């Protein structure tokens, strides 16, 4: 049993509330939301070893059981509560130096782009990379791409504040998605080659068309943002001839959260700027509405019981 100290509010929660994302494994028709959770252990089961009451922990945002991944706050009750239940396998110790608010968002808000970059996207040092959507996931993607040595990192977002944030977080170039010269500017920044990897964190069909047009030979488009609309490539000829790829990405593996906790604790990754506000759990409806309206252009809003 985990005494929840911090729980993130994610666009996935918004999609669940609105019905755009449907739980596939939920037993029943109600669930307590919250898949980004950190706190301290309040009780341990009789067969649990290596963990003790009082330990500071973050919870994995997914659990593999009999070949199926179960997500807290989606397929079973999550962390928008005073207490949450977790199996020992999903509990990751965190150091005293890591605040609960920052630890809570590592599963998903940070681990999803990390897995998209290092696993699905297979980004290598000095590869040119584009990030569409510099919100809760994209902002972290920019920081993480610098860690793996991508260059140049090009952020694309229609919001001027988001573009400024992208540069602050380490983007080499930030472009407006409505810029008619976007393709030309990407070409100039990449020596005419285009992007080795493009990430869609926005979940907008138009983004995918735009990103495909600026991919390099054998470039990869990684889809992270969720949108329930058909996936189409209008100009499939060039896509086929240049041997480009589209890859879907969701979540992260069990190894990614511990990696990120070490990187954060070791000073390689700064998540202090990612916490856009901490609010009482009772304010959850208002905070969800704030996220929907993008009030204050938040990266991550945190609930505290």
C-alpha positions in Angstrom: 0.0 0.0 0.0 1.4 3.4 -1.0 0.6 6.7 0.7 0.4 8.9 -2.3 2.4 12.2 -2.1 2.1 13.3 -5.7 0.1 12.3 -8.8 0.5 13.8 -12.3 -2.4 15.0 -14.5 -1.9 13.8 -18.0 -3.6 14.3 -21.4 -4.3 10.5 -21.2 -6.5 11.2 -18.2 -8.3 13.8 -20.3 -8.8 11.3 -23.1 -10.1 8.7 -20.6 -12.6 11.2 -19.1 -13.8 12.2 -22.5 -14.1 8.7 -23.9 -11.4 9.0 -26.5 -9.3 6.4 -24.8 -11.1 3.3 -23.7 -9.8 0.9 -21.0 -9.5 -2.6 -22.5 -8.8 -4.6 -19.4 -10.9 -2.8 -16.7 -13.1 -5.1 -14.7 -16.3 -2.9 -14.5 -17.0 0.6 -15.7 -15.4 2.9 -13.2 -11.8 3.5 -12.2 -9.7 5.9 -10.1 -7.5 7.8 -12.4 -3.8 8.5 -12.0 -0.9 6.6 -13.6 1.9 9.0 -12.6 2.4 8.3 -8.9 5.0 8.7 -6.2 4.7 8.4 -2.4 5.9 6.3 0.5 5.2 2.7 1.4 2.5 2.5 4.1 2.2 -1.3 4.3 3.8 -4.3 2.7 2.4 -7.7 2.1 3.7 -10.8 3.9 5.8 -12.1 1.0 7.3 -8.8 -0.1 11.1 -8.6 0.3 13.5 -5.7 -0.2 10.9 -3.0 0.5 9.9 -1.5 3.8 7.4 0.8 5.4 8.5 4.4 4.9 10.5 3.8 1.7 10.1 6.6 -0.9 9.0 5.2 -4.2 7.6 5.9 -7.7 5.3 3.5 -9.4 5.7 2.1 -12.9 2.9 3.3 -15.2 2.4 -0.3 -16.5 2.6 -3.8 -15.3 3.2 -6.9 -17.5 1.0 -9.8 -16.4 0.7 -13.0 -18.4 1.8 -11.2 -21.6 -0.6 -8.3 -21.1 0.3 -4.8 -19.9 -2.1 -3.4 -17.2 -2.0 0.4 -16.6 -2.9 1.9 -13.2 -5.6 4.6 -13.5 -6.8 2.8 -16.7 -7.1 -0.9 -16.1 -7.2 -0.8 -12.3 -7.4 2.0 -9.7 -4.6 4.5 -9.8 -3.1 7.3 -7.7 -5.7 10.1 -7.6 -6.3 9.0 -4.1 -4.8 9.1 -0.6 -3.6 5.6 -1.0 -2.9 3.2 -3.9 -2.1 -0.5 -4.2 0.8 -1.8 -6.2 2.7 -5.0 -6.7 6.3 -5.1 -5.5 7.5 -5.4 -9.2 6.1 -2.0 -10.0 7.6 -0.2 -7.0 10.9 1.7 -7.8 12.8 3.3 -4.9 13.7 6.9 -5.2 16.5 8.8 -3.4 15.8 11.4 -0.7 17.1 14.1 -3.1 14.4 13.6 -5.6 11.1 15.4 -4.8 7.9 13.4 -5.0 6.5 15.8 -7.5 9.4 15.2 -9.9 9.5 11.5 -9.2 5.8 11.1 -10.0 6.1 12.3 -13.6 9.0 10.1 -14.5 6.7 7.2 -15.3 5.0 8.3 -18.5 5.7 12.0 -18.9 9.4 11.3 -19.0 9.7 7.6 -19.6 7.4 7.6 -22.6 9.5 10.0 -24.6 12.7 8.3 -23.3 11.5 5.0 -24.6 10.3 6.5 -27.9 13.8 8.1 -28.4 16.0 5.2 -27.3 13.9 2.2 -28.3 11.3 2.9 -30.9 13.0 5.8 -32.6 16.5 4.3 -32.1 18.0 7.8 -32.2 21.8 7.8 -32.5 24.3 10.6 -31.8 24.5 13.4 -34.3 21.2 12.4 -36.0 18.8 15.2 -37.0 15.6 15.0 -35.0 12.3 16.9 -35.1 9.8 17.2 -32.2 6.3 18.2 -33.0 4.3 19.3 -29.9 6.4 20.8 -27.0 3.9 20.0 -24.3 4.1 17.5 -21.4 6.0 14.9 -23.4 7.6 17.0 -26.1 9.4 19.3 -23.6 11.0 16.3 -22.0 11.8 14.8 -25.4 13.9 17.9 -26.2 16.0 17.5 -23.0 16.4 13.7 -23.5 17.5 14.1 -27.1 20.3 16.3 -25.9 21.3 13.5 -23.4 21.6 11.0 -26.3 23.5 13.4 -28.5 21.0 14.2 -31.3 21.8 17.2 -33.5 20.2 19.3 -34.6 17.1 19.2 -32.5 14.3 21.0 -34.2 11.1 21.7 -32.2 7.8 22.5 -34.0 4.8 24.1 -32.3 2.2 26.7 -33.2 2.4 28.2 -29.7 5.1 30.9 -29.3 5.5 30.2 -25.6 6.0 26.5 -26.3 8.7 27.3 -28.9 10.5 29.6 -26.5 10.4 26.8 -23.9 11.8 24.4 -26.4 14.8 26.6 -26.9 15.2 27.0 -23.2 15.1 23.2 -22.8 17.8 22.7 -25.4 16.3 22.8 -28.9 18.7 24.1 -31.6 15.8 25.6 -33.6 12.1 26.2 -32.9 9.7 26.6 -35.8 6.0 27.5 -36.1 4.1 24.7 -37.7 2.2 27.3 -39.7 5.4 28.7 -41.2 5.2 28.3 -45.0 9.0 28.0 -45.1 9.2 25.2 -42.5 10.5 22.7 -45.0 13.1 25.0 -46.3 14.3 25.9 -42.8 14.6 22.2 -41.9 16.6 21.6 -45.0 18.9 24.4 -44.2 19.4 23.2 -40.6 20.2 19.6 -41.8 22.4 20.4 -44.7 19.7 19.4 -47.1 19.4 15.9 -45.8 16.2 16.2 -43.7 15.3 14.6 -40.4 16.5 11.1 -39.5 13.7 10.9 -36.9 10.6 12.9 -36.4 8.3 12.5 -33.3 4.7 13.4 -33.2 3.8 14.2 -29.6 0.9 16.4 -30.6 -1.5 13.7 -31.9 -2.6 15.8 -34.9 -3.1 14.3 -38.4 -1.7 17.4 -40.1 1.5 17.1 -38.1 2.2 13.6 -39.5 1.8 14.8 -43.1 4.1 17.7 -42.4 6.7 15.6 -40.6 6.8 13.0 -43.4 7.6 15.7 -46.0 10.8 16.6 -44.2 12.2 13.2 -43.4 15.6 12.1 -44.7 16.3 9.0 -46.7 15.2 6.0 -44.5 13.9 8.5 -42.0 11.5 7.4 -39.3 8.3 9.0 -38.1 7.4 7.9 -34.5 3.8 8.4 -33.5 3.3 9.0 -29.7 0.4 11.4 -29.6 -3.0 9.6 -29.6 -5.6 10.5 -32.2 -8.6 8.4 -33.2 -8.5 9.3 -36.9 -7.2 7.4 -40.0 -3.5 7.4 -40.7 -2.8 8.5 -44.3 0.2 9.3 -46.4 -1.0 11.6 -49.3 2.2 11.3 -51.3 3.1 7.6 -50.8 5.4 7.5 -53.9 8.3 9.5 -52.3 7.6 7.7 -49.0 8.2 4.3 -50.6 11.1 5.4 -52.8 13.0 6.9 -49.9 12.3 3.8 -47.7 10.8 5.8 -44.9 9.0 4.3 -41.9 6.2 5.1 -39.5 6.4 3.5 -36.1 3.8 3.5 -33.3 4.9 4.0 -29.7 3.2 3.6 -26.4 4.5 3.8 -22.8 7.9 2.4 -21.7 9.5 -0.7 -20.5 10.4 -1.6 -16.9 14.0 -0.6 -17.4 13.3 3.0 -18.4 12.0 4.4 -15.2 15.0 3.3 -13.1 17.3 4.7 -15.8 15.7 8.1 -15.6 15.7 8.1 -11.8 19.4 7.6 -11.9 19.9 10.3 -14.5 17.8 12.8 -12.5 19.5 11.9 -9.2 22.9 12.3 -10.9 22.1 15.7 -12.2 22.0 14.8 -15.9 18.3 15.6 -16.2 16.6 18.6 -14.5 12.8 18.1 -14.0 12.4 21.1 -11.6 11.1 23.2 -14.5 8.5 20.6 -15.4 6.3 21.1 -12.4 3.8 23.7 -13.5 1.8 23.7 -10.2 0.8 21.5 -7.2 -2.8 21.4 -6.2 -5.1 19.6 -3.7 -6.6 16.4 -4.9 -10.0 17.9 -4.3 -9.3 20.3 -7.1 -8.9 17.6 -9.7 -11.9 18.6 -11.9 -10.7 22.2 -12.1 -7.1 21.1 -12.8 -8.3 18.8 -15.6 -10.2 21.7 -17.1 -7.1 23.8 -16.8 -5.1 21.2 -18.8 -7.8 21.0 -21.4 -7.7 24.8 -21.9 -3.9 24.8 -21.7 -4.1 27.6 -19.2 -0.6 28.8 -18.4 0.8 26.4 -21.0 1.6 23.7 -18.4 4.1 20.9 -18.7 2.8 18.9 -15.8 0.2 19.7 -13.1 0.4 17.7 -9.9 -2.3 16.6 -7.5 -1.4 16.1 -3.8 -3.8 14.3 -1.4 
